[in-house]
Amino acid sequence: MSSYVTQTSDKSKRKALILCACGGIIGLHNFYVGRIGRGLLFAITGGCFVFGWLIDLIKIATGAFRDNVGAPLREK
């Protein structure tokens, strides 16, 4: 019998969602989860011309957003 362990991030989904909603245009949520390069890209391009920010907002809300090592964000 095998058991599966799901790796989750130590970063909070709720905090990432708040950071994205308030400062997503400058990439605050990306800096929070450790995606520094993407955070800089968002800061320079205004959230990848707003489209990237909106996509990330939806991905965080639905649970599809990942941290810098590919782990899903924790619920609380």
C-alpha distances in whole Angstrom, upper triangle without the diagonal:
4,7,10,13,17,19,23,26,28,31,32,32,35,37,36,37,40,41,41,43,46,46,44,47,47,43,43,39,38,40,38,34,35,37,40,41,40,42,45,45,45,48,50,50,50,46,46,49,47,45,42,43,42,39,38,39,37,34,34,34,31,29,29,31,29,30,31,28,27,25,25,28,27,28,30
4,7,10,13,16,19,23,25,28,28,29,32,34,33,34,37,38,38,40,43,42,40,43,43,40,39,35,35,36,34,31,32,33,36,37,37,38,41,42,42,44,46,46,46,42,43,46,44,42,39,39,39,36,34,35,34,31,30,31,29,26,26,27,26,27,28,24,23,21,22,24,24,25,27
4,7,10,13,16,19,21,24,25,25,28,30,30,31,34,35,34,37,39,39,37,41,41,37,36,32,32,33,31,28,29,30,34,35,34,36,39,39,39,42,44,44,43,40,40,43,42,39,37,37,36,34,32,33,31,28,27,28,26,23,23,25,23,24,25,22,21,18,19,21,20,22,24
4,6,10,13,16,19,21,22,22,25,27,26,28,31,31,31,33,36,36,34,37,37,33,32,29,28,30,28,24,26,27,30,32,31,32,35,36,35,38,40,40,40,36,37,40,38,36,33,33,33,30,28,29,28,24,24,25,22,19,20,21,19,20,22,19,17,15,15,18,17,19,21
4,6,9,13,15,18,19,19,22,24,23,25,28,28,28,31,33,33,31,34,34,30,29,26,25,27,24,21,23,24,27,29,28,29,33,33,33,35,38,38,37,34,35,38,36,34,31,31,31,28,26,27,26,23,22,23,21,18,18,19,17,17,19,16,15,12,13,15,14,16,18
4,6,10,13,15,16,16,19,21,20,21,24,25,25,27,30,29,27,31,31,27,26,22,22,23,21,18,20,21,24,26,25,26,29,30,29,32,34,34,34,30,31,34,32,30,27,27,27,25,22,23,22,19,18,19,17,14,14,15,13,14,16,13,12,9,9,11,11,13,16
4,7,10,12,14,14,18,19,18,20,23,23,23,26,28,27,25,29,28,24,23,20,19,20,18,15,16,18,21,23,22,23,27,27,27,29,32,32,31,28,29,32,30,29,26,25,26,23,21,22,22,18,17,19,18,14,14,14,11,11,13,10,9,6,8,9,9,13,15
4,7,8,10,11,14,15,14,16,19,19,19,22,24,24,22,26,25,22,20,17,17,18,15,12,14,16,19,21,20,21,24,25,24,27,29,29,29,25,27,30,28,27,23,23,23,21,18,19,19,16,14,16,15,11,12,11,9,9,12,10,9,5,5,6,6,9,11
4,5,8,9,13,12,12,14,17,16,17,20,21,21,20,23,22,19,17,14,14,14,12,9,11,13,16,19,18,18,21,22,22,23,26,27,26,23,25,28,26,25,22,21,22,20,17,18,18,15,13,15,16,12,13,11,8,7,9,8,8,5,6,5,6,10,11
4,7,10,12,11,11,15,16,16,17,20,21,20,20,23,22,19,17,14,14,14,11,9,11,14,17,20,19,18,22,23,23,24,27,28,27,24,26,29,27,27,23,22,23,22,19,19,20,18,15,17,18,14,15,13,11,9,11,11,12,9,9,7,7,10,10
4,7,9,8,8,11,12,12,13,16,17,17,16,20,19,16,13,10,11,11,8,6,9,12,15,18,17,16,19,21,19,21,24,25,24,21,23,26,24,23,20,19,20,19,15,16,17,15,12,14,15,12,14,11,10,8,10,11,12,9,9,6,6,9,9
4,5,5,6,9,10,11,12,14,16,16,16,19,19,16,14,10,12,13,9,9,12,14,17,20,18,17,21,22,20,21,25,25,24,21,23,26,23,23,20,18,19,18,15,14,16,14,10,12,13,11,13,11,11,10,13,14,14,11,9,6,5,6,6
4,6,5,6,9,10,10,12,14,15,14,18,18,15,13,10,12,14,11,10,13,15,18,20,18,17,21,21,19,21,24,24,22,19,21,23,21,20,18,16,16,15,12,11,12,10,7,8,10,8,10,9,10,10,14,15,14,11,9,5,6,5,7
4,5,5,6,9,10,11,12,14,14,17,18,16,13,11,14,15,12,12,16,17,19,22,20,18,22,23,20,21,25,25,22,19,22,24,21,21,19,16,16,16,13,11,13,12,9,9,11,10,13,12,13,13,17,19,17,15,12,9,9,7,7
4,5,5,6,8,10,11,12,12,16,16,13,10,8,11,12,9,10,13,15,17,20,18,16,19,21,18,19,22,23,20,18,21,23,20,21,18,15,16,17,13,12,14,14,10,11,14,13,15,13,13,13,16,18,17,16,13,10,10,10,9
4,5,5,6,9,10,10,9,13,13,10,8,5,8,10,7,8,11,12,14,17,14,13,16,17,15,16,20,20,18,15,18,20,17,17,15,12,13,13,10,9,12,11,7,9,12,11,12,9,10,10,13,15,15,14,12,8,10,10,11
4,5,5,6,9,10,9,13,14,12,10,7,11,13,11,11,15,15,17,19,16,15,18,19,16,17,20,20,17,15,17,19,16,16,14,11,11,12,9,7,9,9,6,7,10,10,12,10,12,13,16,18,17,16,13,10,12,11,12
4,5,5,6,8,9,12,13,12,10,8,12,13,11,13,16,17,18,20,18,15,19,19,16,17,20,20,17,15,19,20,16,18,16,13,13,15,12,9,12,13,10,10,14,14,16,14,15,15,18,21,20,19,16,13,14,13,13
4,6,5,5,6,10,10,8,6,5,9,10,8,11,13,14,15,17,15,12,15,16,13,13,17,17,15,13,16,18,15,16,14,11,13,14,11,10,13,13,11,12,15,15,16,13,15,14,16,19,19,18,16,14,15,15,15
4,6,5,4,8,9,7,6,5,8,10,10,11,14,13,14,16,13,11,14,14,11,12,16,15,12,10,13,14,12,13,11,7,9,10,8,6,10,11,8,10,13,13,14,11,13,14,16,19,18,18,16,14,16,16,16
4,6,6,9,11,10,9,9,12,14,13,15,17,17,18,19,16,14,17,17,14,14,18,17,13,11,15,15,12,13,12,9,9,11,10,7,10,12,10,10,14,15,16,14,17,17,19,22,21,21,19,16,18,17,17
4,6,8,9,10,8,9,13,13,13,15,18,18,18,20,17,14,16,17,14,13,17,16,13,12,16,16,13,15,14,11,12,15,13,10,14,16,13,14,18,18,19,17,19,19,21,24,23,23,21,18,20,19,19
4,5,6,6,5,7,10,11,11,14,15,15,15,16,14,11,13,14,10,10,13,13,10,9,13,14,12,14,13,9,12,14,12,11,15,16,14,15,19,19,19,16,18,17,19,22,22,22,21,18,20,20,20
4,5,5,6,6,8,10,11,13,14,13,13,14,11,9,11,11,8,9,12,11,9,6,10,11,9,11,9,6,8,10,8,8,12,13,11,13,16,16,16,13,15,15,17,20,19,20,18,17,19,19,20
4,6,8,9,10,12,14,15,16,15,14,14,12,9,11,10,6,7,9,8,5,4,8,8,7,10,9,6,9,12,10,11,14,15,15,16,19,20,19,16,18,18,19,22,22,23,22,20,23,23,24
4,6,9,9,10,12,14,14,13,12,12,10,7,8,9,5,4,8,8,6,6,9,11,10,13,11,9,12,14,12,13,17,17,16,18,21,21,20,17,18,17,17,21,21,23,22,20,23,24,24
4,6,5,7,9,10,11,9,9,10,7,5,7,8,5,6,9,10,8,6,9,12,11,12,10,8,11,12,10,11,15,14,13,16,18,18,17,14,14,13,14,18,18,19,18,17,19,21,21
4,5,5,6,9,10,10,10,12,10,7,9,11,9,8,12,13,11,10,13,15,14,15,13,10,13,15,11,12,15,15,13,16,19,18,18,14,14,13,14,17,18,18,17,15,18,19,19
4,5,5,6,9,9,10,12,10,8,11,12,10,11,15,15,13,11,14,16,14,15,12,10,12,12,9,9,13,12,10,12,15,14,14,10,11,10,11,15,15,15,14,12,14,15,16
4,5,5,6,5,6,8,6,5,9,10,8,10,13,14,13,10,12,15,14,15,11,10,13,13,9,11,14,12,11,14,16,15,14,10,10,8,9,12,13,14,13,12,15,17,18
4,6,5,6,5,8,8,5,8,11,10,10,13,15,14,13,15,18,17,18,15,13,16,16,13,14,18,16,14,17,20,18,17,13,12,10,10,13,15,15,16,14,16,19,19
4,6,8,8,12,11,9,12,14,13,13,17,18,17,15,17,20,19,19,16,14,17,17,13,14,17,15,13,16,18,16,16,12,11,9,10,13,14,14,14,11,13,15,15
4,6,8,11,10,10,13,15,14,15,18,19,18,16,18,21,19,19,16,15,17,16,12,14,16,14,11,15,16,14,13,10,8,5,6,9,10,10,10,9,11,14,14
4,6,9,9,9,11,13,13,14,17,19,19,16,18,21,20,21,17,16,19,18,15,17,19,16,15,18,20,17,16,12,10,7,5,9,11,11,13,12,15,17,18
4,6,6,6,9,10,11,12,14,16,16,14,15,18,18,18,14,14,17,16,13,15,17,15,14,18,19,17,15,11,10,7,5,9,10,12,13,13,16,19,20
4,5,5,6,9,10,10,12,14,15,13,14,18,18,19,15,15,18,18,15,17,20,18,17,21,22,20,19,15,13,11,9,12,14,16,17,16,20,22,23
4,5,5,6,9,10,11,12,14,13,13,16,17,17,14,15,18,17,15,18,20,18,18,22,23,21,19,16,14,12,10,13,15,17,19,19,22,25,26
4,5,5,6,9,10,10,12,9,10,13,14,14,10,11,15,14,11,14,17,15,15,19,20,19,16,13,12,11,10,13,14,16,17,17,20,23,24
4,5,5,6,9,10,10,9,10,13,13,14,11,11,14,14,12,14,17,16,15,18,20,19,18,14,14,12,11,15,16,17,18,17,20,22,23
4,5,5,6,9,10,9,10,13,14,16,13,13,17,17,15,17,20,19,19,22,24,23,21,18,17,15,14,18,19,21,21,21,24,26,26
4,5,5,6,8,8,7,10,12,13,10,11,15,15,13,16,19,18,18,21,23,22,20,17,17,16,15,18,19,21,22,21,25,26,28
4,5,5,5,4,5,8,9,10,8,8,12,12,11,13,16,16,16,19,21,20,19,16,16,16,15,19,19,21,21,20,23,24,25
4,6,6,6,8,10,11,13,11,11,14,16,14,16,19,19,18,21,23,23,22,19,19,18,17,21,22,23,23,22,25,26,27
4,6,8,8,10,12,14,12,13,16,17,16,18,21,21,21,24,26,26,24,21,21,20,20,23,24,26,26,25,28,30,30
4,6,5,6,8,10,10,10,14,15,15,16,19,19,20,22,24,25,23,20,21,21,20,24,24,26,25,25,28,29,30
4,5,5,6,9,9,8,11,13,13,14,17,18,18,20,23,23,22,19,21,20,21,24,24,26,25,24,27,27,28
4,5,5,7,6,5,8,10,9,11,14,14,15,17,19,19,18,15,17,17,18,21,21,22,21,20,24,24,25
4,5,6,5,7,10,10,11,13,15,15,16,19,20,21,19,16,18,18,18,22,21,23,22,22,25,26,28
4,6,7,8,10,11,13,14,16,17,18,20,22,23,21,19,21,22,22,25,24,26,25,25,28,28,30
4,6,5,6,9,10,11,13,14,15,17,19,20,19,17,19,20,21,25,23,25,23,22,25,26,27
4,5,5,6,9,10,11,12,14,16,17,18,16,15,18,19,21,23,22,23,22,22,25,25,27
4,6,5,6,9,10,10,12,14,15,16,14,12,15,16,17,20,18,20,19,18,22,22,24
4,5,5,6,9,10,11,12,14,15,14,12,14,16,17,20,19,20,18,17,20,21,22
4,5,5,6,9,10,11,12,14,13,12,15,17,19,22,20,21,19,18,21,20,22
4,5,5,6,9,10,11,12,10,10,13,15,17,19,17,18,16,16,19,19,22
4,5,5,6,8,10,10,9,7,10,12,14,17,15,15,13,13,16,16,19
4,6,5,6,9,10,10,9,12,14,17,19,17,17,14,13,16,15,17
4,6,5,6,9,8,9,12,15,18,20,17,17,14,14,16,15,18
4,6,5,6,5,5,9,12,15,16,13,13,11,11,14,14,16
4,6,5,6,5,8,11,14,16,13,13,9,8,11,11,13
4,6,8,8,12,14,18,19,17,15,12,11,12,11,13
4,6,8,11,14,18,19,16,14,11,11,12,11,14
4,6,8,11,15,15,12,11,7,7,9,9,12
4,7,10,13,14,10,10,7,9,11,12,15
4,7,10,11,9,9,6,7,11,12,15
4,7,8,5,5,5,6,10,12,15
4,6,5,6,6,7,10,13,15
4,6,8,10,10,14,17,18
4,6,9,11,14,17,19
4,7,9,12,15,18
4,6,9,12,15
4,6,9,12
4,7,9
4,6
4
